[in-house]
């Protein structure tokens, strides 16, 4: 009963049809909202301040950061510079940890 069996070619061909995946549904998006539009809608409509009619999101909407605080400039990374910076910080932390243990 534990002897492996080599499948027939017909069985393999049927499995190939079963492994095919249907194409994903396509969704048309007419317009992508900007952060500014979302902010206006959030404050304008009270419906956005509750989730499923049960969860109150007013506290969350009060502490959301404005867009200008979230924007950061794109900075290119140089692998060698980044690796050197991180490794030097780790060595510094290890040295501090060893000196505290010695004290």
C-alpha positions, 0 to 999 in steps of 0.5 A, spaced: 500 500 500 505 504 501 508 503 494 508 509 490 505 509 483 507 512 477 500 516 474 498 515 467 498 520 462 491 521 461 491 523 469 496 528 468 493 532 463 486 532 467 490 535 472 493 540 468 486 543 466 485 543 474 491 547 475 489 553 470 487 559 474 481 564 471 483 571 469 482 576 475 476 581 474 477 587 471 475 594 475 475 600 472 477 606 476 475 613 473 479 617 478 484 617 484 482 621 489 488 626 492 490 626 500 486 633 499 480 630 497 480 625 502 481 630 507 475 634 505 471 628 504 473 626 511 471 632 515 465 633 510 461 627 511 459 624 518 458 617 515 466 617 515 466 618 522 463 611 524 465 604 521 459 599 520 455 604 524 458 601 530 465 603 531 466 610 532 472 613 528 472 620 531 478 620 536 482 617 530 480 622 525 482 628 530 489 625 531 490 624 523 496 627 521 495 632 515 498 631 508 504 636 509 507 633 515 507 626 512 510 628 505 518 626 505 523 628 500 525 622 496 532 620 498 536 615 494 540 610 498 547 608 497 548 600 499 555 601 501 554 608 505 547 605 508 551 598 510 557 602 513 552 607 517 548 601 520 554 597 522 557 603 525 551 604 530 551 597 531 558 597 534 557 603 538 551 600 541 555 593 543 560 597 546 555 601 550 552 595 552 559 591 554 561 598 558 555 598 562 556 590 564 563 592 566 561 597 570 
